[in-house]
């Protein structure tokens, strides 16, 4: 990492600009389990909020309700986290970003 940019020559021709958003910083670099909050459910799909970045995921593998935190892999919610664990995990990721 250099300044506000990440270079990974194997994956990208251009640097990725990092924002203060955990999802943006980690999603494209490595596969980390970043908790997201379910903000809307429609059938088998849910909108997941990763600190302001909204993505859609299939929730057919877990029992989830709006307000729950989930871990998503390959477009599927694979685990539901309690709020305390999710917030602690997000806090750790934020500290990692600050110290990077």
C-alpha positions, 0 to 999 in steps of 0.5 A: 500500500502506498498513500491512499492506493493499493497496487496489486500487479497480478490483479489490476492494471490501475491502483485502487483508491481506498476510502474509509469504507471497510468493504471497499478496502478489503473486498477486492484485495483478499477474501475476508469475512466482513459482516454486513447488515441486512437492510431489506429482504425480498424473497430469497434476496436481501440488500446488505449494507457494508458501511454505506456500500449496498450489495445484494445477496441470496439468503436462502441458506440462512434464516435471517431478518432485517437488522441481522448481520451476515457473512456473504461468500460468492453472493450467498449469506452463509452465516448470521452473526449476533450484533456484538460479534459483528460490531467487534469484527468491524472494529478490528477491521477499522483498526487494521485500516488505520494502521495500514 
